[in-house]
Amino acid sequence: MVLKFFLFFLVLISFSTFAETLTKEENIYFSFIDLNNDNNISFNEADQILKLIFQLLDEDNNKMITKEEIIELKNIIISLS
């Protein structure tokens, strides 16, 4: 589950191999996942966000996410930046 979350997180953000700071967009993603704003992402926070995202995307509650639902997430993320 954690591996899936981090793969999901890495797909959503672009980063430099030798970056020293997060971009504005990456800070938005980090802040979204850091639910208690302690500048750390715990396993529980990652798990909660993954479940929340899945629930938000799975509009028909069929326990599956379609490509169309992913496109909707992509458009939401783009609107945040």
Secondary structure, DSSP 8 states (H G I E B T S, - for coil): -HHHHHHHHHHH----TT-SS--HHHHHHHHHH-TT-SS---HHHHHHHHHHHHHHH-TT-SS---HHHHHHHHHHHHHH-
